Amino acid sequence: MNEYVICIDNKSNPASLILFNVYRNLRDADAEAHNMIRVIDEDISEREGYLYPASMFVPIELPKSAERALVSVQGN
């Protein structure tokens, strides 16, 4: 399924990111090469997500039931 991250630093984007909230990480090799990650933030209507510094997040593993619930809310 998808990979998820938790926001551990939202100081530069408090309107877009909620501290300790779970976000979907969209794989982006170009972004990763620049220590960035692409996530679907609070503006879930933007399906391509937004780029943020990877240091603002910590990757997590969710139980499959939690992943299914998040995908059903956020879409594919």
C-alpha positions as CSV (number, residue, x, y, z in Angstrom):
1,M,0.0,0.0,0.0
2,N,1.2,3.5,0.8
3,E,3.8,4.9,3.1
4,Y,2.9,7.3,5.8
5,V,4.8,9.8,7.9
6,I,4.1,11.8,11.1
7,C,4.8,15.6,11.1
8,I,7.3,16.4,13.9
9,D,8.0,20.1,12.8
10,N,5.4,22.4,11.4
11,K,7.0,25.8,12.3
12,S,7.4,26.9,8.7
13,N,4.0,25.7,7.6
14,P,1.5,25.7,10.5
15,A,-1.5,26.3,8.2
16,S,-0.6,23.4,6.0
17,L,0.7,20.8,8.5
18,I,-0.6,19.8,11.9
19,L,2.0,18.7,14.4
20,F,1.9,14.9,15.1
21,N,-0.7,14.4,12.3
22,V,-0.3,11.4,9.9
23,Y,0.3,12.2,6.3
24,R,0.5,10.1,3.1
25,N,4.0,10.1,1.6
26,L,3.9,10.1,-2.2
27,R,7.1,8.6,-3.6
28,D,9.1,11.2,-5.6
29,A,12.7,10.2,-6.4
30,D,13.6,13.8,-7.5
31,A,12.3,15.2,-4.2
32,E,14.1,12.6,-2.2
33,A,17.4,13.4,-4.0
34,H,17.0,16.9,-2.5
35,N,16.1,15.7,1.0
36,M,12.4,16.6,0.4
37,I,9.3,14.5,0.5
38,R,5.9,14.9,-1.2
39,V,2.9,14.6,1.0
40,I,-0.8,15.1,0.8
41,D,-1.2,17.8,3.5
42,E,-4.4,19.4,4.9
43,D,-5.4,20.5,1.4
44,I,-6.4,16.9,0.4
45,S,-7.9,18.2,-2.8
46,E,-4.3,18.5,-4.2
47,R,-3.8,14.9,-5.3
48,E,-0.2,15.5,-6.3
49,G,0.7,16.7,-2.8
50,Y,3.3,19.3,-1.8
51,L,7.0,19.2,-1.2
52,Y,8.4,19.6,2.3
53,P,11.8,19.1,3.9
54,A,12.1,15.4,4.9
55,S,13.4,16.5,8.3
56,M,9.9,17.7,9.2
57,F,8.5,14.1,9.2
58,V,9.2,10.6,10.6
59,P,8.2,7.6,8.6
60,I,5.8,5.2,10.3
61,E,4.1,1.8,9.6
62,L,0.4,1.6,10.1
63,P,-1.8,-1.4,10.7
64,K,-3.5,-2.4,7.4
65,S,-6.9,-1.4,8.8
66,A,-5.6,2.1,9.5
67,E,-4.1,2.3,6.0
68,R,-7.4,1.2,4.4
69,A,-9.3,3.8,6.5
70,L,-6.9,6.6,5.4
71,V,-7.0,5.6,1.8
72,S,-10.8,5.6,1.8
73,V,-10.9,9.1,3.2
74,Q,-8.1,10.5,1.1
75,G,-8.7,8.6,-2.1
76,N,-6.2,6.6,-4.1
